[in-house]
Amino acid sequence: MDNPNDKLYVLFLCTGNSCRSQMAEGWAHHLKSDCIEAFSAGVAPHGINERAAAIMAEVGVDISEQTSNHLDEYANIEFDYVITVCDNAREQCPLYPKKTTMIHNQFDDPSFVVGTNEQITAEFRRVRDEIRDFVAAMPGNLTVSP
């Protein structure tokens, strides 16, 4: 399927498509829907992280209805950018046509944080805000990573 409009088609790719890529997709819908058609997927999806959905809801971004998808589900879409948000996804990411620009931007995985409820929540918020800042700067910050 070709891009039917002037928007950039962007896939945020993570391992589980449960947290970081979901937040990135949510922020792109919320902040950049005028210029970006956002998708998210995982190399081994396992559902949306409930805490990620709650943390996003705190700032008025609802990701609770997004779905956790395998990247193969988007094989028919010609993406302008595929952005890997974790090292594992970068290593397992398939090759895309030359038209697709690959970007890697590692974000810490807050779902692995151990600590008190307050410490875990603070880490989710920190990562959420880092992803917001990255998405807010799009498309200007989309340059090929080393």
Helices and strands as residue ranges (DSSP letters): E 8-14, H 20-32, E 36-42, H 50-58, G 71-74, E 81-84, H 87-92, E 101-104, G 110-112, H 117-136
